Amino acid sequence: MTDKNVQNRPARSSVTAHLETCRPDSLWYVGLVTLAGAFLTGAEVSGWRLAAAWAAVTLGWLASLYGGDYFDRRLDATAKPHRPIPSGRMTPRAAFTGMVTTIVIGLALAVAVNPSNIALVALSLVLGVSYSRFLKARGVWGNLVRGGPTATAFLLGTMAVQTTPPLPPPHLLPIALVFWLHDSASNLVGTLCDVDSDRAGGYMTVPARYGDATALRVLHVLNAAWLVGAVAFPITAGEPENLSAYFGFLAVSVALTVVSTAILVTSDRPISRRTGLRAHEILVVERLVLASGFILLAGRPLTGFALLAATAGLTVLAQSWMRARHQPGRHSW
């Protein structure tokens, strides 16, 4: 679809297209991860630094979504014609501009709170572009690379509230790994939703190349890995009196993960797109619980509960809207 054709579309349609690209049902998670990193440092936290760090990583997340729509536009033209670019509601130029704009503003905010954050932003950019351009079609490597930006978001949070030393606290690095593995697992579930279109477009994801059974085995390994870390590492990162609240949230996170996985394991083969979306929708809420749990681990229970309530509420509302627009078929469960 050309830029000229899209110019004739109503403004409302264009706004809706941008909302679909920004995926408000998954937008709030990465900011929670960043806030968890900031609070876990134990440093004095100022409001403007928290706000800037949250905005920086959220803009980075938006950049990855705009970039995904831009780089996948040819695949989507065949497999997902309802997407903003193939449907003619957004131009490729608009998606590219959205990506560049959010990167630039996010970079400025990240560097404002700590100049050393430029290294994390650069790493996130490399990981995001590598995923969209090359590694999405390379099996589990794509899943692992896609989980990386969430880990860098956590580290950016740790560096946003302390400028000396200019590096993330070493004792928090294992928690960044937990988020890395967790989001790699979540991304793998996402690929189960798009097996047919990925295979048709030559994107050899794990389920597209090896089938559902192998994908589920890899998923079990990734889930086990992040869970081991989520149980073991917080003992070194938080105060003992905060562990019970954290493990309560972790128990909820694990329960939701089990429900999501059970939906996939017990479904018919091949796993349908609708089933995959249902499982992934649960994980979208589950990861909010996990990130909020780490805020409780930092000794901020009221903040953790308030942020979880707000982000989960916004997510559920957005999911109900996205079912009918962004991902057809979900409304018929």
C-alpha positions as CSV (number, residue, x, y, z in Angstrom):
1,M,0.0,0.0,0.0
2,T,1.5,3.3,-1.0
3,D,1.8,6.5,1.0
4,K,-0.5,8.3,-1.4
5,N,-3.3,5.8,-0.9
6,V,-3.1,6.0,2.8
7,Q,-3.3,9.8,2.7
8,N,-6.9,9.5,1.6
9,R,-7.9,7.5,4.7
10,P,-9.8,9.3,7.5
11,A,-7.7,10.6,10.3
12,R,-9.6,8.4,12.8
13,S,-8.5,5.3,10.9
14,S,-4.9,6.5,11.1
15,V,-5.0,7.1,14.8
16,T,-6.5,3.6,15.3
17,A,-3.8,2.1,13.2
18,H,-1.1,3.7,15.4
19,L,-2.9,2.4,18.5
20,E,-2.9,-1.1,17.1
21,T,0.8,-0.9,16.3
22,C,1.6,0.3,19.9
23,R,-0.3,-2.7,21.3
24,P,-1.6,-1.2,24.5
25,D,-2.3,-4.7,25.8
26,S,1.5,-5.2,26.2
27,L,2.7,-1.7,26.6
28,W,2.9,-1.4,30.4
29,Y,5.1,-4.3,31.3
30,V,8.6,-3.0,30.4
31,G,8.1,0.1,32.5
32,L,7.3,-2.0,35.5
33,V,10.6,-4.0,34.9
34,T,12.5,-0.7,34.8
35,L,10.9,0.5,38.0
36,A,11.7,-2.8,39.7
37,G,15.4,-2.3,38.8
38,A,15.4,1.2,40.1
39,F,13.8,0.3,43.5
40,L,16.0,-2.8,44.0
41,T,19.2,-0.7,44.0
42,G,18.1,0.7,47.4
43,A,19.2,4.1,46.3
44,E,17.4,7.3,47.0
45,V,14.8,7.5,44.2
46,S,13.6,10.9,42.8
47,G,10.4,11.1,40.9
48,W,11.8,12.7,37.8
49,R,14.4,10.0,37.4
50,L,11.8,7.3,37.7
51,A,9.5,9.0,35.3
52,A,12.3,9.6,32.8
53,A,13.5,6.0,33.0
54,W,10.0,4.6,32.6
55,A,9.3,6.8,29.6
56,A,12.7,6.0,28.0
57,V,12.1,2.2,28.0
58,T,8.5,2.5,27.1
59,L,9.5,4.6,24.1
60,G,12.1,1.9,23.2
61,W,9.3,-0.7,23.4
62,L,7.2,1.4,21.0
63,A,10.2,1.7,18.7
64,S,10.4,-2.1,18.5
65,L,6.7,-2.3,17.7
66,Y,6.9,0.3,14.9
67,G,10.1,-1.4,13.6
68,G,8.3,-4.8,13.7
69,D,5.5,-3.5,11.6
70,Y,7.9,-1.8,9.2
71,F,10.3,-4.7,8.7
72,D,7.5,-7.3,8.6
73,R,5.3,-5.4,6.2
74,R,5.8,-7.7,3.2
75,L,5.1,-10.8,5.3
76,D,2.1,-9.2,6.9
77,A,0.7,-8.3,3.4
78,T,0.1,-12.0,2.8
79,A,-0.3,-13.4,6.3
80,K,-1.9,-10.6,8.2
81,P,-3.7,-8.2,5.8
82,H,-5.6,-6.6,8.7
83,R,-2.3,-5.1,10.1
84,P,-2.0,-1.3,9.8
85,I,0.4,-1.2,6.9
86,P,-1.1,-3.9,4.7
87,S,-4.6,-2.6,5.3
88,G,-3.6,0.8,4.1
89,R,-4.2,2.6,7.4
90,M,-0.6,3.4,8.0
91,T,2.2,4.1,5.5
92,P,5.6,2.3,5.7
93,R,7.1,5.8,6.0
94,A,4.9,6.6,9.1
95,A,6.0,3.3,10.7
96,F,9.7,4.1,10.1
97,T,9.2,7.6,11.3
98,G,7.5,6.3,14.4
99,M,10.4,4.0,15.1
100,V,13.1,6.7,14.6
101,T,11.2,9.3,16.7
102,T,10.6,7.0,19.6
103,I,14.3,5.9,19.5
104,V,15.6,9.4,19.6
105,I,13.3,10.7,22.4
106,G,13.9,7.5,24.4
107,L,17.7,7.8,24.0
108,A,17.6,11.5,25.1
109,L,15.7,10.6,28.3
110,A,17.9,7.6,29.1
111,V,21.1,9.6,28.7
112,A,19.6,12.4,30.8
113,V,19.3,10.2,33.8
114,N,22.7,8.5,33.3
115,P,25.0,9.1,30.3
116,S,26.2,5.5,30.6
117,N,22.8,4.3,29.6
118,I,23.8,5.0,26.0
119,A,25.5,1.6,26.0
120,L,22.3,-0.1,27.1
121,V,20.2,1.8,24.5
122,A,22.7,0.8,21.8
123,L,22.5,-2.9,22.9
124,S,18.7,-2.8,22.9
125,L,18.7,-1.3,19.4
126,V,21.1,-3.9,18.1
127,L,19.0,-6.7,19.6
128,G,15.7,-5.3,18.3
129,V,16.9,-4.7,14.8
130,S,18.7,-8.0,14.7
131,Y,15.5,-9.8,15.7
132,S,13.3,-8.0,13.2
133,R,15.7,-8.2,10.3
134,F,17.5,-11.5,10.8
135,L,17.0,-13.6,13.8
136,K,13.2,-13.9,14.1
137,A,13.5,-16.5,11.4
138,R,16.3,-18.4,13.1
139,G,14.5,-20.6,15.7
140,V,15.4,-20.3,19.3
141,W,18.1,-17.7,18.7
142,G,15.3,-15.3,17.7
143,N,13.4,-16.0,21.0
144,L,16.6,-15.4,23.0
145,V,17.4,-12.2,21.3
146,R,13.9,-10.9,21.7
147,G,14.1,-11.4,25.4
148,G,17.2,-9.3,25.7
149,P,15.7,-5.8,25.6
150,T,13.6,-6.6,28.7
151,A,16.9,-7.4,30.6
152,T,18.4,-4.1,29.4
153,A,15.3,-2.3,30.5
154,F,15.8,-3.7,34.0
155,L,19.5,-2.6,34.0
156,L,18.6,0.8,32.8
157,G,16.3,1.2,35.8
158,T,19.2,0.3,38.1
159,M,21.4,2.9,36.4
160,A,18.8,5.6,36.3
161,V,18.8,6.2,40.1
162,Q,22.6,5.9,40.6
163,T,25.3,7.5,38.5
164,T,28.2,6.2,40.7
165,P,29.4,3.7,39.8
166,P,28.3,4.0,36.2
167,L,27.5,0.3,35.9
168,P,24.6,-1.9,37.1
169,P,25.0,-3.4,40.5
170,P,26.6,-6.8,40.0
171,H,24.3,-8.5,42.5
172,L,21.2,-7.5,40.4
173,L,22.6,-9.0,37.1
174,P,21.0,-12.4,37.8
175,I,17.6,-10.8,38.1
176,A,18.1,-9.2,34.6
177,L,18.8,-12.8,33.4
178,V,15.5,-13.9,34.9
179,F,13.7,-11.3,32.9
180,W,15.7,-12.3,29.8
181,L,14.7,-15.9,30.1
182,H,11.1,-15.1,31.0
183,D,10.6,-12.9,27.9
184,S,12.3,-15.5,25.7
185,A,9.7,-18.0,26.9
186,S,6.9,-15.5,26.3
187,N,8.1,-14.8,22.8
188,L,8.2,-18.5,22.0
189,V,4.6,-18.8,23.0
190,G,3.9,-15.9,20.6
191,T,5.5,-17.8,17.8
192,L,3.0,-20.6,18.4
193,C,0.3,-18.1,17.4
194,D,1.8,-17.5,13.9
195,V,3.1,-20.8,12.7
196,D,1.2,-20.9,9.4
197,S,2.1,-17.4,8.4
198,D,5.7,-17.6,9.6
199,R,6.2,-20.9,7.6
200,A,4.6,-19.4,4.5
201,G,6.8,-16.3,4.8
202,G,10.0,-18.4,5.3
203,Y,10.3,-17.4,9.0
204,M,11.6,-20.7,10.5
205,T,10.7,-20.2,14.1
206,V,11.0,-23.1,16.5
207,P,7.4,-24.4,15.9
208,A,7.5,-23.6,12.2
209,R,10.7,-25.6,11.7
210,Y,10.4,-28.4,14.3
211,G,6.7,-28.6,15.2
212,D,4.6,-28.0,18.3
213,A,6.1,-30.8,20.4
214,T,9.7,-29.5,20.1
215,A,8.5,-25.9,20.8
216,L,6.8,-27.0,24.0
217,R,9.9,-28.8,25.1
218,V,12.0,-25.7,24.6
219,L,9.3,-23.7,26.4
220,H,9.5,-26.0,29.4
221,V,13.3,-25.5,29.6
222,L,13.0,-21.7,29.4
223,N,10.2,-21.6,32.0
224,A,12.2,-23.9,34.4
225,A,15.3,-21.7,33.9
226,W,13.7,-18.4,34.8
227,L,11.8,-20.0,37.6
228,V,15.0,-21.3,39.2
229,G,16.5,-17.9,39.0
230,A,13.4,-16.2,40.3
231,V,13.5,-18.5,43.4
232,A,17.2,-18.4,44.0
233,F,18.5,-15.0,43.1
234,P,16.1,-12.7,45.1
235,I,17.6,-14.1,48.3
236,T,20.7,-12.1,47.6
237,A,18.9,-9.0,46.3
238,G,16.2,-8.2,48.8
239,E,15.8,-7.8,52.5
240,P,14.6,-11.0,54.3
241,E,11.5,-9.3,55.6
242,N,10.4,-8.7,52.0
243,L,10.8,-12.3,50.8
244,S,7.4,-13.5,51.9
245,A,5.5,-10.9,49.9
246,Y,7.7,-11.5,46.9
247,F,7.2,-15.2,47.0
248,G,3.5,-14.7,47.2
249,F,3.5,-12.8,44.0
250,L,5.9,-15.3,42.5
251,A,3.4,-18.1,43.4
252,V,0.7,-16.2,41.4
253,S,3.0,-15.8,38.5
254,V,3.9,-19.4,38.5
255,A,0.2,-20.4,38.7
256,L,-0.7,-18.3,35.7
257,T,2.3,-19.7,33.8
258,V,1.1,-23.2,34.5
259,V,-2.4,-22.4,33.3
260,S,-1.0,-20.9,30.1
261,T,1.3,-23.8,29.5
262,A,-1.5,-26.3,30.2
263,I,-3.7,-24.7,27.6
264,L,-1.0,-25.4,25.0
265,V,-0.1,-28.9,26.2
266,T,-3.7,-30.1,26.3
267,S,-4.8,-28.6,23.0
268,D,-5.3,-30.4,19.8
269,R,-2.4,-30.6,17.3
270,P,-1.4,-28.5,15.5
271,I,-1.9,-25.8,18.1
272,S,-4.4,-23.3,16.6
273,R,-3.7,-19.6,16.5
274,R,-6.7,-19.0,18.8
275,T,-5.3,-21.4,21.4
276,G,-1.9,-19.8,21.2
277,L,-3.3,-16.3,21.6
278,R,-5.3,-17.4,24.6
279,A,-2.2,-18.8,26.3
280,H,-0.2,-15.7,25.5
281,E,-2.9,-13.4,26.7
282,I,-2.6,-15.0,30.2
283,L,1.2,-14.4,30.1
284,V,0.7,-10.8,29.3
285,V,-1.0,-10.4,32.7
286,E,1.3,-12.9,34.4
287,R,4.5,-10.9,33.7
288,L,3.0,-7.9,35.3
289,V,2.6,-9.9,38.5
290,L,6.2,-11.1,38.2
291,A,7.6,-7.5,37.7
292,S,5.5,-6.2,40.5
293,G,6.7,-8.9,42.8
294,F,10.3,-7.6,42.4
295,I,9.0,-4.1,43.5
296,L,7.7,-5.8,46.6
297,L,11.1,-7.4,47.1
298,A,12.5,-3.9,47.2
299,G,10.3,-3.2,50.2
300,R,7.7,-1.1,48.4
301,P,4.4,-3.1,48.8
302,L,2.0,-0.3,48.4
303,T,3.8,0.9,45.2
304,G,3.9,-2.7,43.9
305,F,0.2,-3.3,44.5
306,A,-0.9,0.0,43.1
307,L,1.2,-0.4,39.9
308,L,0.0,-3.9,39.4
309,A,-3.7,-2.9,39.8
310,A,-3.2,0.0,37.4
311,T,-1.3,-1.8,34.7
312,A,-3.3,-5.0,34.9
313,G,-6.5,-3.0,34.6
314,L,-5.2,-1.1,31.6
315,T,-4.0,-4.4,30.1
316,V,-7.3,-6.2,30.4
317,L,-9.2,-3.2,29.0
318,A,-6.8,-3.1,26.1
319,Q,-7.0,-6.8,25.5
320,S,-10.8,-6.6,25.1
321,W,-10.3,-3.9,22.4
322,M,-7.5,-5.7,20.7
323,R,-9.3,-9.0,20.4
324,A,-11.6,-7.6,17.8
325,R,-9.2,-5.3,16.0
326,H,-5.6,-6.3,16.2
327,Q,-5.9,-10.1,16.4
328,P,-9.1,-11.3,14.7
329,G,-10.5,-14.6,16.0
330,R,-9.8,-13.9,19.7
331,H,-13.4,-12.6,20.3
332,S,-14.9,-16.0,19.5
333,W,-13.5,-17.8,22.5
